[in-house]
């Protein structure tokens, strides 16, 4: 017993030591993992020097989600959540980068201003819109007052109170932003010189003649480009290659498509469903329970019968199918055929309006309509006459009204259409408050309605097929590393290799893959250059990828943009060669063009304006416009390189608009254009200055 007691005591000590060591190892392991707080993995980004925690971001997202549920009475789906997360991030940018700017300039919205926006003299536009009197079309202050009084009787946590509280909360920051933007907008000033320049941009006219030689006149093989040319262009245009942190990727896809065996198996399943649907007594419940479509049981009429149902099949209890419609198998049952209270018909018309309410005007309109009616009776095409003479929106469509239903049209017109016994042109004009109508019945009235059950299932791969495709992807991805091995194995297995360059961490799609957020997350969270990915399941295909390169935030290297700048550098080399050849010739423009050869042409522009951006044959070329207007009458420019080729311009005549006394209209135009851009530009300038670092890709 003493031995057992001793062992018990020692084992107790050993057990404590073991637990302590295990806990220490666990805690140390957690601290050293990427998820540890020591590595600040709780941070989702930085805005204006403020660290944004995951908790703050998620809290803001939850606010947007709750607001969505209140507005739409349902949970947001994946697509909506993506949008809500972006809204949350934009709100955080506003909170941490834009709002501090208000404080710097003393922007403030008091409680009394908020009250004024709700019930004072400066009612917020959204409130005005919400409380419009439907009869007068005007804002109804009494209606607003009744609503506010009702709110006071609602419990604090009720939906109505929550909606109102959220709305009130957003009023203040909205007004702060308007004040801030207006403060900056009001500082914008347009000088008389700017207004005068705008006047001349719009009114000065020039007549020019020019030689144009396109760059393709010189072959690429002749236009040799060396690294020095590329380097010089890169340094001169370096700002164009400023970039965020990006990564490049190559990938292969393994399509998930149904095999013939899968399609056959599904047909057998649908044949069984057809038998059961024929026997069931509750068509609605059966269809809703077995269909993958939201429209499993619907009521249709003559205007809405689905294209996959033939009119002759619309018999009560008739089962149609299974049949293939697009990428789905369908089985259809006509559950009930009944007479509805609403009838439908198809009609076309030609409306001839009178100019005024006088008897003479109405008589003239009637005579015109009678004349057109006679022409159609004698064989003229109704649609052509509608396009020629119709005076309403249907004229361009040959007068076709499509399907109309009882209660939709004015009474005289409705009576004419729905009293027709057969299709064709009505013998008499129909007079309504809008004018005289020439009417053609395309389908007589039909008030038959149909309750239709549709069981629909998408034709897709079976589990066995999906597993087989997955094994193919698995075999491909096994035991390869590096870009070269990836490409070699893809070529061996006959797989197409796709490439996407300059991907940013926030992107959701890659090339033709559609929504491939999980691939982007892997690329930025886990991948390194040359690393081959896991197998990604993108619903209709499996994807295996390899990271091929990376560009840090800053400037892309010359090597990475070499292929992009090569065409521009080659244009310069070609331009220099064309200019040198043109400079060797003298004489008229025609003589210079002839001496150059067939690739040179002489062209004219007789009404060129400074506000223009294009020249005939030469295309988009603002530089050429500027050079042209810099010439005096009778003067000629030196040959120069433009956007698409080399030009040599001769000014025939330039008409400078005379000075006017008042440039206010032009000044107003410039000011309005500046103000339209300013709201966006102000926000973007603040964002740029805030040095925003977005690391949401670590979590979403």
C-alpha positions in Angstrom: 0.0 0.0 0.0 2.9 2.3 0.8 4.4 1.6 -2.6 1.1 2.4 -4.3 0.8 5.6 -2.4 4.4 6.6 -3.4 3.6 5.8 -7.0 0.4 7.8 -6.8 2.2 10.8 -5.4 5.0 10.6 -8.0 2.6 10.0 -10.9 0.6 13.0 -9.8 3.8 15.2 -10.1 4.7 13.6 -13.4 1.2 14.2 -14.7 1.3 17.9 -13.7 4.7 18.2 -15.4 3.4 16.5 -18.6 0.3 18.7 -18.8 2.4 21.8 -18.2 4.8 20.8 -21.0 2.0 20.0 -23.4 0.2 23.3 -22.7 3.5 25.2 -23.1 4.2 23.4 -26.4 0.6 24.2 -27.6 0.8 27.8 -26.6 4.3 28.3 -28.1 3.1 26.6 -31.3 0.1 28.9 -31.5 2.4 31.9 -31.0 4.7 30.9 -33.8 2.0 30.1 -36.4 0.9 32.6 -39.0 -2.4 33.0 -37.1 -0.7 34.2 -33.9 -1.3 37.7 -32.6 2.5 38.1 -32.6 2.3 38.2 -36.3 -0.6 40.7 -36.3 -2.8 38.4 -38.4 -5.8 40.1 -36.9 -5.1 43.2 -39.0 -7.1 43.4 -42.3 -5.5 46.6 -43.6 -4.4 50.1 -42.9 -6.1 53.4 -43.7 -4.5 56.8 -43.2 -2.2 55.4 -40.6 -5.0 53.6 -38.7 -4.7 49.8 -38.3 -8.0 48.2 -39.3 -8.8 45.1 -37.3 -10.7 42.1 -38.5 -13.3 42.8 -35.7 -13.9 46.4 -36.9 -14.3 45.2 -40.5 -16.6 42.4 -39.6 -18.7 44.7 -37.4 -19.1 47.1 -40.3 -20.0 44.3 -42.7 -22.6 43.1 -40.2 -24.2 46.6 -40.2 -24.5 46.4 -44.0 -25.9 42.9 -43.8 -28.5 43.9 -41.2 -29.5 46.9 -43.4 -29.8 44.6 -46.4 -32.1 42.2 -44.5 -34.3 45.1 -43.4 -34.6 46.4 -47.0 -35.1 43.1 -48.8 -36.5 40.8 -46.1 -34.0 38.0 -46.9 -30.4 37.0 -46.2 -27.9 38.2 -48.8 -26.4 35.6 -51.0 -22.7 35.1 -51.8 -22.8 37.7 -54.6 -24.5 40.2 -52.4 -22.1 39.6 -49.5 -19.2 40.4 -51.8 -20.8 43.8 -52.6 -21.6 44.4 -48.9 -18.0 43.7 -47.9 -16.9 46.3 -50.5 -19.4 48.8 -49.1 -18.1 48.1 -45.6 -14.5 48.8 -46.8 -15.6 52.0 -48.5 -17.3 53.1 -45.2 -14.1 52.5 -43.3 -12.1 54.5 -45.8 -14.7 57.3 -45.3 -14.5 57.0 -41.5 -10.7 57.0 -41.3 -9.5 59.0 -44.3 -12.3 61.4 -45.4 -14.0 62.3 -42.1 -10.7 63.6 -40.5 -10.6 66.0 -43.5 -13.9 67.5 -42.3 -12.5 68.2 -38.9 -9.4 70.0 -40.4 -11.6 72.6 -42.1 -14.2 72.9 -39.3 -17.0 71.0 -41.1 -19.8 70.3 -38.6 -23.5 69.3 -38.7 -25.4 70.1 -35.6 -28.3 68.3 -34.1 -30.6 71.2 -35.0 -29.5 70.8 -38.7 -30.4 67.1 -38.6 -33.9 68.0 -37.2 -34.2 70.6 -40.0 -33.4 67.9 -42.5 -36.2 65.8 -41.1 -39.0 68.2 -40.3 -37.8 71.7 -40.9 -37.4 74.0 -44.0 -34.6 72.0 -45.7 -36.1 68.6 -45.9 -33.7 65.9 -47.1 -34.5 64.9 -50.7 -34.9 61.2 -49.8 -37.6 62.2 -47.2 -39.3 64.4 -49.8 -39.4 61.5 -52.2 -40.7 59.0 -49.7 -43.6 61.2 -48.6 -45.0 62.4 -52.0 -48.7 62.9 -52.3 -49.7 60.6 -55.2 -52.5 62.9 -56.2 -50.6 66.2 -56.2 -47.1 64.9 -56.8 -45.9 67.2 -54.1 -44.2 66.6 -50.8 -46.8 66.0 -48.1 -45.7 67.4 -44.7 -48.8 66.0 -42.9 -48.0 62.5 -44.1 -44.5 62.8 -42.7 -45.8 64.1 -39.4 -48.2 61.2 -39.1 -45.4 58.7 -39.8 -43.2 60.3 -37.1 -46.1 60.2 -34.6 -46.6 56.5 -35.4 -42.9 55.8 -34.8 -43.2 57.2 -31.3 -45.7 54.4 -30.4 -43.5 51.6 -31.8 -41.2 49.6 -29.5 -37.5 50.5 -29.6 -36.5 47.2 -31.2 -39.2 47.1 -33.9 -38.3 46.9 -37.5 -39.8 50.4 -38.3 -37.8 52.0 -35.5 -34.6 50.3 -36.6 -35.1 51.5 -40.2 -35.7 55.0 -39.0 -32.8 55.0 -36.6 -30.5 53.8 -39.4 -31.8 56.4 -41.8 -31.3 59.2 -39.2 -27.8 58.0 -38.5 -26.8 58.3 -42.1 -28.2 61.9 -42.5 -25.4 63.6 -40.6 -22.4 62.1 -42.4 -24.2 62.6 -45.7 -24.6 66.3 -45.0 -21.0 66.6 -43.8 -19.8 65.2 -47.1 -22.0 67.6 -49.1 -20.7 70.6 -47.0 -17.1 69.5 -47.5 -17.4 69.0 -51.3 -19.3 72.3 -51.7 -16.6 74.1 -49.8 -14.0 72.8 -52.3 -16.3 73.2 -55.3 -16.9 76.9 -54.5 -13.2 77.5 -54.5 -13.2 76.5 -58.2 -12.8 79.6 -60.4 -12.8 79.9 -64.2 -10.9 82.8 -65.6 -11.9 84.9 -68.6 -8.9 83.5 -70.4 -10.1 79.9 -69.8 -13.6 80.8 -71.0 -12.1 82.6 -74.1 -10.0 79.5 -74.9 -13.1 77.3 -74.7 -14.9 79.7 -77.0 -12.1 79.4 -79.6 -11.9 75.6 -79.1 -15.5 75.4 -80.2 -15.6 78.1 -82.9 -12.3 78.5 -84.6 -12.2 76.6 -88.0 -9.3 75.6 -90.2 -9.0 74.2 -93.7 -5.9 72.1 -94.0 -4.2 69.8 -96.6 -1.8 67.1 -95.5 0.4 64.2 -96.5 -0.2 61.1 -94.4 2.1 58.0 -94.4 0.9 55.2 -92.1 3.5 53.4 -90.0 2.7 50.1 -91.7 4.4 51.6 -94.8 7.6 50.5 -93.1 7.9 46.7 -92.4 8.8 45.5 -88.9 11.8 43.7 -90.2 13.3 47.0 -91.4 12.4 48.9 -88.1 15.1 47.3 -85.9 14.7 48.1 -82.2 17.5 47.6 -79.7 17.6 47.6 -75.9 18.8 51.2 -75.9 15.7 52.3 -77.6 13.5 50.4 -75.2 15.4 51.7 -72.2 15.1 55.3 -73.3 11.3 54.9 -73.9 10.9 53.2 -70.6 12.6 56.0 -68.6 10.7 58.7 -70.5 7.3 57.0 -69.8 8.1 55.4 -66.4 5.1 56.9 -64.7 2.8 54.9 -67.0 4.2 51.7 -65.4 3.3 52.5 -61.8 1.6 49.5 -60.2 0.2 48.0 -57.1 1.5 44.7 -55.8 0.6 42.1 -58.5 1.2 38.5 -59.2 1.1 36.4 -62.4 -0.3 32.9 -62.9 -0.6 30.1 -65.4 -3.2 27.4 -65.1 -4.9 24.4 -66.8 -8.5 23.4 -66.5 -10.3 20.1 -66.4 -13.9 20.5 -67.6 -16.7 18.9 -65.6 -19.2 17.9 -68.3 -21.8 15.2 -68.3 -20.8 12.0 -70.1 -23.2 10.2 -72.5 -23.7 7.7 -69.7 -24.7 10.5 -67.3 -27.2 11.9 -69.8 -28.7 8.5 -70.3 -29.0 7.8 -66.6 -30.7 11.2 -66.0 -33.2 10.5 -68.8 -34.1 7.2 -67.1 -34.6 9.1 -63.8 -36.8 11.7 -65.6 -38.8 9.0 -67.2 -39.6 7.7 -63.7 -40.5 11.2 -62.6 -42.8 11.5 -65.6 -44.7 8.4 -64.6 -45.0 9.6 -61.0 -46.1 13.1 -62.0 -48.8 11.6 -64.2 -50.2 9.7 -61.2 -49.8 12.3 -58.4 -52.8 14.2 -57.2 -50.9 17.2 -55.9 -49.0 18.4 -59.0 -47.8 21.6 -57.2 -46.2 19.8 -54.3 -44.6 17.1 -56.5 -43.1 19.7 -58.9 -41.7 21.9 -56.1 -40.3 18.9 -54.3 -38.5 17.4 -57.3 -37.5 20.4 -59.5 -34.3 22.4 -59.4 -36.1 25.4 -60.9 -37.9 28.2 -59.0 -40.7 28.2 -61.5 -41.9 24.6 -60.7 -45.6 25.4 -60.7 -47.0 28.5 -62.5 -50.1 29.8 -64.1 -49.8 30.8 -67.7 -52.0 32.6 -70.3 -51.9 33.0 -74.0 -49.2 35.7 -73.7 -46.8 33.8 -71.4 -46.9 30.2 -72.5 -43.3 28.9 -72.3 -41.6 28.2 -75.7 -40.9 24.6 -74.6 -44.6 23.8 -74.6 -46.4 23.5 -77.9 -50.0 24.9 -78.1 -51.4 21.5 -79.2 -50.0 19.9 -76.0 -52.0 22.2 -73.7 -54.6 19.6 -72.7 -55.5 19.0 -69.0 -53.5 16.2 -67.3 -51.3 15.9 -70.4 -47.7 14.9 -69.4 -44.9 16.1 -71.8 -41.4 14.7 -71.8 -38.8 14.1 -70.7 -37.1 16.4 -73.2 -33.9 18.4 -73.3 -34.2 22.2 -73.1 -30.8 23.8 -73.2 -28.7 22.2 -70.5 -31.7 20.7 -68.6 -34.1 17.8 -68.7 -37.7 18.8 -68.3 -41.0 17.0 -67.6 -44.1 19.1 -67.9 -47.7 18.4 -66.8 -50.7 20.6 -67.7 -52.5 20.4 -64.4 -55.5 22.5 -65.1 -57.1 24.4 -68.0 -59.6 27.1 -67.0 -61.2 30.3 -68.2 -59.7 33.4 -66.6 -61.4 36.8 -66.0 -58.6 38.5 -68.0 -58.4 38.0 -71.8 -55.3 38.5 -74.0 -55.0 39.5 -77.7 -52.3 40.5 -80.1 -52.7 43.7 -82.1 -50.9 46.3 -84.2 -52.0 49.9 -84.8 -51.1 53.1 -86.7 -52.0 56.2 -84.6 -52.7 59.4 -86.5 -52.9 62.3 -84.0 -54.7 65.6 -84.6 -52.7 68.8 -84.2 -55.3 70.5 -81.9 -58.8 70.0 -80.6 -60.5 71.9 -83.4 -63.0 70.2 -85.7 -60.9 71.1 -88.7 -57.8 69.5 -87.2 -59.7 66.3 -86.3 -61.2 66.2 -89.8 -57.7 66.4 -91.4 -56.4 63.7 -89.2 -59.4 61.4 -89.9 -59.0 61.9 -93.7 -55.3 61.1 -93.5 -56.1 57.9 -91.5 -58.8 56.9 -94.0 -56.4 57.3 -96.8 -53.8 55.1 -95.2 -56.5 52.5 -94.4 -57.5 52.4 -98.0 -53.9 51.9 -99.1 -53.5 48.9 -96.7 -56.8 47.4 -97.9 -55.5 47.7 -101.5 -52.3 45.7 -100.6 -49.9 48.1 -98.9 -47.8 46.6 -96.1 -49.2 47.5 -92.7 -45.8 47.5 -90.9 -44.3 49.8 -93.6 -47.1 52.2 -93.3 -46.8 52.2 -89.5 -43.2 53.1 -89.8 -44.0 55.8 -92.3 -47.0 57.4 -90.6 -47.2 56.2 -87.0 -47.0 59.0 -84.4 -46.3 56.9 -81.2 -43.5 54.7 -79.9 -44.7 51.6 -81.8 -44.1 53.2 -85.2 -40.4 52.0 -85.4 -41.6 48.5 -84.6 -44.2 48.4 -87.4 -47.0 49.3 -85.1 -46.8 46.1 -83.2 -48.4 46.3 -79.7 -47.6 42.7 -78.8 -49.9 41.1 -76.3 -52.5 43.4 -74.7 -55.0 42.4 -72.0 -58.4 43.6 -70.8 -58.2 46.7 -68.7 -54.9 47.8 -70.1 -56.0 50.0 -73.0 -58.5 53.0 -73.3 -62.1 51.7 -73.7 -62.8 52.4 -77.4 -59.5 50.7 -78.4 -60.0 47.8 -76.0 -63.6 47.2 -77.3 -62.4 47.2 -80.9 -59.6 44.7 -80.2 -61.5 42.3 -77.9 -64.7 42.3 -79.9 -62.9 41.2 -83.1 -64.0 37.7 -84.2 -61.1 36.9 -86.5 -57.5 38.1 -87.2 -56.9 40.8 -89.8 -57.4 44.5 -90.6 -60.4 46.2 -89.0 -62.6 47.9 -91.6 -63.2 51.0 -89.5 -61.0 53.5 -87.8 -61.0 53.6 -84.0 -61.2 57.0 -82.4 -59.7 57.6 -78.9 -58.6 60.6 -76.9 -55.2 60.1 -78.6 -56.3 60.2 -82.2 -57.4 57.8 -84.9 -56.2 54.3 -84.9 -55.8 51.9 -87.9 -56.0 48.5 -86.2 -54.9 45.0 -87.2 -55.7 42.0 -85.1 -52.9 39.5 -85.0 -54.5 37.1 -82.5 -58.1 37.3 -81.3 -58.9 37.4 -77.6 -58.2 34.3 -75.5 -58.9 34.1 -71.8 -57.8 30.5 -71.4 -55.3 30.0 -68.5 -53.2 27.0 -67.7 -51.7 25.7 -64.5 -48.5 24.0 -65.4 -46.1 21.8 -63.3 -42.5 21.7 -64.5 -39.9 19.3 -63.1 -36.5 20.5 -64.3 -33.1 19.0 -63.6 -29.7 20.3 -64.9 -27.7 17.8 -67.0 -24.5 17.5 -65.1 -21.7 15.1 -64.4 -22.3 12.2 -62.1 -20.2 11.6 -59.0 -18.3 8.9 -60.9 -17.5 11.3 -63.8 -16.5 14.1 -61.4 -14.2 11.7 -59.5 -12.6 10.6 -62.8 -12.0 14.2 -63.8 -10.6 15.0 -60.4 -8.2 12.0 -60.6 -7.0 13.4 -63.9 -6.3 16.8 -62.3 -4.7 15.0 -59.3 -2.4 13.0 -61.6 -1.4 16.1 -63.5 -0.6 18.0 -60.3 1.4 15.2 -58.7 5.2 15.4 -58.5 5.7 18.6 -60.5 7.2 21.9 -59.5 8.2 25.0 -61.3 6.8 26.7 -64.4 8.8 24.7 -66.9 7.7 21.3 -65.6 4.1 22.6 -65.4 4.2 23.6 -69.1 6.0 20.5 -70.3 3.5 18.2 -68.5 0.5 20.2 -69.9 1.9 19.8 -73.4 2.4 16.1 -72.9 -1.1 15.6 -71.7 -2.6 17.9 -74.4 -3.8 20.5 -72.0 -4.1 24.2 -72.9 -2.1 26.5 -70.6 -3.8 29.8 -69.8 -2.1 32.9 -68.4 -3.2 35.9 -66.4 -0.8 38.6 -65.5 -0.8 41.6 -63.1 -3.5 40.2 -60.9 -4.2 42.2 -57.7 -5.1 40.7 -54.3 -8.7 42.0 -54.4 -9.7 40.5 -57.7 -12.4 37.8 -57.9 -12.1 36.6 -61.5 -9.2 35.3 -63.5 -9.4 35.2 -67.3 -12.1 32.9 -68.5 -12.6 31.2 -65.1 -15.3 33.5 -63.8 -15.5 33.7 -60.1 -12.1 32.3 -59.0 -11.6 34.1 -55.6 -10.2 30.9 -54.0 -7.4 30.8 -56.6 -6.6 34.5 -56.0 -6.5 33.9 -52.3 -4.0 31.0 -52.7 -1.9 33.1 -55.1 -1.5 35.9 -52.5 -1.7 34.0 -49.2 0.3 30.8 -49.8 1.9 30.7 -53.3 5.5 31.4 -54.1 7.1 31.6 -57.6 7.1 28.2 -59.3 4.8 26.6 -56.7 2.0 24.5 -58.1 -1.3 24.8 -56.4 -3.8 22.4 -55.0 -6.8 21.4 -57.1 -9.5 24.1 -57.1 -13.1 23.1 -57.6 -14.8 25.9 -59.5 -18.2 24.3 -60.0 -18.0 23.4 -63.6 -14.3 22.7 -63.8 -11.2 21.8 -61.8 -8.2 24.1 -62.0 -4.5 23.6 -61.3 -2.3 26.7 -61.3 1.3 27.8 -60.9 2.6 31.2 -59.8 4.9 32.5 -62.5 5.9 36.0 -61.3 5.4 38.9 -59.0 5.7 42.7 -59.1 6.0 44.6 -55.9 4.2 47.9 -55.4 6.0 50.6 -57.3 7.2 50.5 -60.9 7.1 47.5 -63.2 10.5 46.5 -64.5 11.5 47.3 -68.0 11.8 43.5 -68.7 8.2 43.0 -67.6 6.8 45.7 -69.9 9.1 45.1 -72.9 6.4 43.5 -75.0 4.0 46.4 -74.2 6.4 49.1 -75.2 7.9 47.4 -78.2 5.1 48.6 -80.6 5.5 52.2 -79.4 9.2 52.1 -79.8 8.9 50.5 -83.2 6.5 53.3 -84.2 9.1 55.9 -83.3 11.8 54.1 -85.4 9.4 53.8 -88.3 8.4 57.4 -87.9 12.1 58.6 -88.0 12.6 56.5 -91.2 9.5 58.0 -92.9 10.4 61.6 -91.8 13.9 61.2 -93.2 12.6 60.0 -96.6 10.0 62.8 -96.7 12.7 65.4 -95.9 14.6 64.3 -99.0 11.8 65.6 -101.3 10.6 69.1 -102.2 7.6 70.6 -104.0 3.9 70.5 -103.6 2.3 68.1 -101.2 1.2 66.0 -104.2 4.7 65.9 -105.5 6.1 64.9 -102.1 3.5 62.1 -101.8 4.2 60.9 -105.3 8.0 60.9 -104.6 7.5 58.9 -101.4 5.4 56.2 -103.1 2.0 54.4 -103.0 1.8 54.4 -99.2 1.7 58.2 -99.0 -1.6 60.0 -99.6 -2.8 63.6 -99.7 -6.0 64.5 -97.8 -8.1 67.5 -96.9 -10.2 68.7 -94.0 -12.2 71.8 -94.6 -14.0 72.3 -91.2 -11.4 71.3 -88.6 -11.9 72.6 -85.1 -9.6 72.8 -82.1 -12.0 70.6 -80.2 -11.6 67.8 -82.7 -9.5 64.7 -82.0 -9.4 63.1 -85.4 -8.4 63.6 -88.9 -9.8 61.9 -92.0 -7.7 58.8 -92.8 -5.2 59.5 -90.1 -7.7 58.8 -87.3 -7.3 59.8 -83.6 -4.5 62.4 -83.4 -4.9 65.4 -81.0 -1.2 66.3 -81.5 -1.8 66.8 -85.2 -4.8 69.1 -84.5 -2.6 71.2 -82.2 0.2 71.5 -84.8 -2.3 72.4 -87.5 -3.8 75.3 -85.6 -0.3 76.5 -84.8 0.3 77.2 -88.4 -0.4 80.5 -90.2 -2.2 80.6 -93.5 -0.1 79.2 -96.3 2.5 77.8 -94.0 3.6 74.1 -93.8 4.8 72.0 -90.8 7.8 69.8 -90.7 7.0 66.1 -91.0 6.2 64.7 -87.6 5.2 61.4 -86.0 1.5 61.2 -85.0 -0.6 58.4 -83.4 -0.9 56.2 -86.5 1.6 57.6 -89.0 3.7 60.5 -90.1 2.0 63.8 -91.2 3.1 66.9 -93.0 0.4 69.6 -92.7 -0.2 72.7 -94.8 -2.6 75.4 -93.5 -4.9 76.5 -96.4 -7.0 79.0 -94.4 -7.7 79.5 -90.7 -10.8 81.4 -89.4 -10.3 82.8 -85.9 -13.7 83.6 -84.3 -14.0 87.3 -83.4 -13.8 88.5 -79.8 -17.2 88.7 -78.1 -18.4 90.8 -75.2 -19.6 88.1 -72.9 -18.0 84.7 -72.4 -20.3 83.7 -69.5 -21.9 80.8 -71.3 -18.4 79.2 -71.9 -17.3 80.0 -68.4 -20.4 78.3 -67.0 -19.8 75.2 -69.2 -16.3 74.8 -67.9 -17.4 75.3 -64.3 -20.2 72.7 -64.6 -17.8 70.2 -66.1 -15.3 70.7 -63.3 -18.0 70.4 -60.6 -19.3 67.2 -62.1 -15.8 65.6 -61.8 -14.9 67.2 -58.5 -16.9 65.0 -56.2 -15.2 61.9 -57.4 -11.8 63.5 -57.8 -11.9 64.9 -54.2 -12.6 61.4 -52.8 -9.9 59.8 -55.0 -7.3 62.4 -54.0 -8.0 61.8 -50.3 -7.8 58.0 -50.8 -4.4 58.4 -52.6 -3.0 60.5 -49.8 -4.3 58.1 -47.2 -1.9 55.3 -48.4 -4.5 52.6 -48.0 -3.2 49.0 -47.6 -5.9 46.4 -48.3 -5.2 43.0 -46.9 -8.7 41.6 -47.0 -7.4 38.8 -49.3 -6.0 37.1 -46.2 -9.6 36.4 -45.0 -11.9 36.7 -47.9 
